[in-house]
Amino acid sequence: MNGLEFLPGATKDRMTPCILLAPWANSLTLDRAIDRVERAFPNRNYFLDIDRDYQFTNLESGPQQELARLMESDNAFANWVEFVGRHENAWPCIQSRGQSEADLRRQIEAIQELGRPYCMRIVRDRFPSNIQEIVAAFAAGGAADFAIILEGGWTRDPLTLSVWFEGVIAESLQEIDAAVPVVLSCTSIPKMFSAFSGITPVPFSNRQLIDQISRRSNRTRVIYGDWGSTRPREESGFASRPLDRIDYPTDGAWYIVRNKDEEWDFKAAAEELIENSDIWDGNLNIWGEEMIYQTTINEEIGIDTPQKNVAARVNIHLHRQAFYGAGDIGGMNLDEDWED
């Protein structure tokens, strides 16, 4: 959320996030999670889905009880529709688990009555057994007000998912009008960083994947999506604090800067990136680069925790991907009008 919040408005205007809803920190209601999203992405629309990977730990917790109620499929997910109705900037992902075509049509009609666009989000690791019913219900609802997100999740190499994406598009989505936009999303951010030493590039091939499928598909709009340089939630276990490092995104790779043998702290890693490499841009005029630069001066106002490193990485990655293909984005005037 910090990485998203501190993006310039011009960058936010070029993206539509898909947010996975789960209880936020130590909040007392699930609405606080929406408050946090809308503080990070104010006065803009975003897709909203339920985080099905969230691990319930205390069903006496109010927000966890609320999330459990949103997962109830009764009356065509009426609780979900009611929740979405209270948050006007949210464009909902239709909840399809265990639903018949008639149930899905009811849910879609209820969302249409709210005057909202909506989304079909298909997750590879939870591919729905009722895909035919889902597609039939969406096809019956018209083609003007929804999008499709095909979620590949985490992979070592995005190009290995091309067969799955192309299969879903060519076979499962045949009935869907070709003008409906399809977002292809996945992430290959490393799960472990212990093998990295020095300044190590980690290329990602999401853009090649989009180009490849766009050429082979009959879809009018195939849209880039990713996890903002993060990855889906996984079961948590005890883990020691990771070694200090700086992550720096470019258009097609993340550079991991760490050195266990030389005991680099955040400051040393930032200095190595800025002073001893040719990948540092320094002219993006965005918060993430400023955080890395400040780390070379004073960690306390730059990056001094792993969480701040991730936030800076997310900020830079989102900015670069939002402006991908726009030419030289260094030195852009991203100042925003000041309001009291």
SVG drawing of the C-alpha trace seen along z (x, -y; Angstrom):
<svg xmlns="http://www.w3.org/2000/svg" viewBox="-31 -25 64 54">
<polyline fill="none" stroke="black" stroke-width="0.4" points="0.0,0.0 2.9,-2.4 4.4,-1.6 1.1,-2.4 0.2,-5.4 3.4,-7.3 3.1,-7.0 2.5,-10.3 -1.1,-10.9 0.0,-10.7 1.2,-7.1 -2.0,-6.0 -4.0,-7.3 -2.4,-4.8 -3.4,-1.7 -6.4,0.1 -5.3,2.2 -7.0,5.5 -7.1,5.5 -7.5,8.7 -9.6,8.0 -8.5,9.2 -8.4,7.8 -6.0,4.9 -3.4,5.0 -5.1,4.6 -8.2,2.9 -11.6,3.5 -13.7,3.7 -13.1,4.9 -14.1,1.5 -10.7,0.3 -9.0,2.3 -11.0,0.4 -10.1,-2.9 -6.4,-2.0 -6.8,-1.1 -8.6,-4.4 -6.0,-6.4 -3.4,-4.8 -5.5,-5.1 -7.9,-8.1 -10.9,-9.0 -10.1,-6.2 -11.7,-3.0 -10.2,0.4 -11.2,4.1 -11.9,5.8 -11.8,9.6 -11.8,11.7 -8.3,12.9 -9.0,16.7 -5.4,17.3 -6.0,15.4 -5.4,17.6 -8.1,17.4 -6.5,17.4 -9.2,16.1 -12.8,16.3 -13.7,14.2 -12.0,11.3 -14.6,9.0 -12.9,8.4 -12.3,12.2 -15.9,12.9 -16.9,10.3 -14.6,11.8 -16.1,15.3 -19.6,13.9 -18.5,12.4 -17.4,15.9 -20.9,17.3 -22.5,18.2 -26.1,17.9 -28.5,15.9 -26.0,15.5 -23.3,14.1 -25.7,11.4 -23.3,10.4 -20.6,9.7 -22.9,7.6 -24.1,5.6 -20.5,5.0 -19.5,3.8 -22.5,1.6 -21.2,-0.4 -17.9,-1.2 -18.6,-3.1 -15.1,-3.1 -14.9,0.7 -15.5,2.7 -16.2,6.2 -14.9,9.6 -17.9,11.9 -17.8,14.6 -18.3,17.9 -17.5,20.7 -20.2,23.3 -22.6,21.1 -25.0,22.3 -25.5,20.2 -28.7,18.8 -27.0,17.8 -24.2,16.1 -26.8,14.2 -28.5,13.0 -25.2,11.7 -24.2,10.0 -27.7,8.4 -27.3,7.1 -24.0,5.5 -25.3,4.0 -28.1,2.5 -25.4,0.7 -24.2,-0.8 -20.7,0.8 -18.4,2.5 -17.4,6.0 -14.9,8.7 -14.4,12.4 -11.2,13.4 -10.0,16.9 -7.1,18.2 -5.0,21.0 -4.3,22.7 -8.1,22.7 -9.5,23.2 -13.3,23.4 -15.1,26.6 -18.1,24.6 -16.3,22.6 -19.0,23.3 -21.7,21.9 -19.5,18.8 -18.8,18.1 -22.5,18.6 -23.6,16.2 -21.1,13.5 -22.0,13.9 -25.7,13.5 -25.0,10.2 -23.7,8.3 -20.1,7.3 -19.9,3.6 -19.3,3.5 -16.9,6.2 -13.3,7.3 -11.6,10.7 -8.5,11.3 -6.6,14.5 -4.4,15.0 -1.4,17.3 -0.1,16.7 3.6,17.3 5.9,19.0 9.6,19.3 9.2,18.2 6.1,16.4 6.6,17.8 5.9,21.3 2.3,20.1 1.6,19.3 0.0,22.7 -2.4,22.2 -3.3,18.6 -3.8,19.5 -5.9,22.6 -8.3,20.7 -8.7,17.9 -9.2,20.3 -11.3,22.9 -13.0,21.7 -13.7,18.1 -15.0,18.9 -18.5,17.6 -17.2,14.2 -17.2,11.3 -13.7,10.7 -13.9,7.0 -14.0,7.8 -10.6,6.9 -8.5,9.7 -5.8,9.0 -3.0,11.6 -1.3,11.6 1.5,13.5 4.6,12.9 8.1,14.5 9.6,12.5 12.0,14.8 10.8,16.6 14.4,16.9 17.2,14.4 20.0,16.2 21.8,17.2 22.2,13.6 25.5,11.8 26.6,8.5 24.3,6.9 22.3,9.7 19.7,9.2 16.5,11.3 14.8,10.9 11.0,11.2 9.3,12.0 5.7,10.8 6.0,8.4 7.2,11.0 4.3,13.2 1.7,10.5 3.3,9.8 3.3,13.5 -0.3,14.1 -1.6,10.9 -0.2,12.0 -1.8,15.5 -5.1,14.5 -8.3,13.2 -8.9,10.9 -9.1,7.2 -7.4,6.1 -4.9,8.2 -3.7,6.1 -0.6,6.4 -1.0,7.4 1.4,8.4 1.7,8.5 3.6,5.2 6.8,7.2 5.2,9.1 3.6,12.6 0.5,14.3 0.1,14.9 1.5,18.2 1.4,20.1 3.5,18.3 6.0,20.0 8.8,18.7 11.5,17.0 14.5,15.0 14.9,11.4 16.3,11.4 19.7,10.0 19.7,6.3 19.4,5.7 18.2,3.2 16.0,4.2 15.9,2.0 13.5,2.6 14.1,1.8 11.7,2.3 12.5,6.0 14.4,7.1 14.8,6.7 18.3,6.1 19.0,7.6 21.8,5.9 23.2,7.8 26.4,9.3 26.5,11.6 30.2,12.2 31.0,8.4 28.1,7.9 26.5,5.1 23.8,3.1 21.1,1.1 23.5,-1.9 26.3,0.2 23.9,1.9 22.4,-1.5 25.9,-2.9 26.9,0.0 23.8,-0.4 24.2,-4.1 27.9,-4.6 29.3,-1.4 26.7,-0.2 25.4,-1.4 21.7,-0.5 20.8,-3.3 18.6,-5.9 18.2,-8.5 16.0,-10.7 12.6,-9.1 11.4,-11.8 9.5,-9.2 9.4,-8.2 11.1,-4.8 14.2,-6.1 14.4,-8.9 14.2,-6.4 17.1,-4.5 19.1,-7.7 18.4,-8.8 19.6,-5.5 23.1,-6.4 22.9,-9.6 20.9,-8.4 19.2,-5.0 16.7,-6.5 15.1,-8.7 15.7,-6.1 15.5,-2.3 16.2,-0.7 13.8,2.3 13.0,5.0 9.4,3.7 10.7,0.3 12.9,2.0 9.8,3.8 7.7,0.6 10.4,-1.2 10.7,1.7 6.9,1.8 6.8,-1.9 9.5,-1.9 8.2,1.2 4.6,-0.1 5.8,-3.4 8.0,-1.8 5.3,0.7 2.6,-2.0 4.8,-4.0 6.2,-1.0 6.7,-1.9 6.3,-5.6 10.0,-6.4 12.4,-8.1 10.5,-8.6 13.5,-10.2 13.1,-13.8 9.3,-13.9 7.4,-16.6 5.3,-14.6 4.5,-17.4 0.8,-17.6 -1.4,-20.5 -1.3,-21.3 -4.6,-21.4 -5.1,-22.5"/>
</svg>
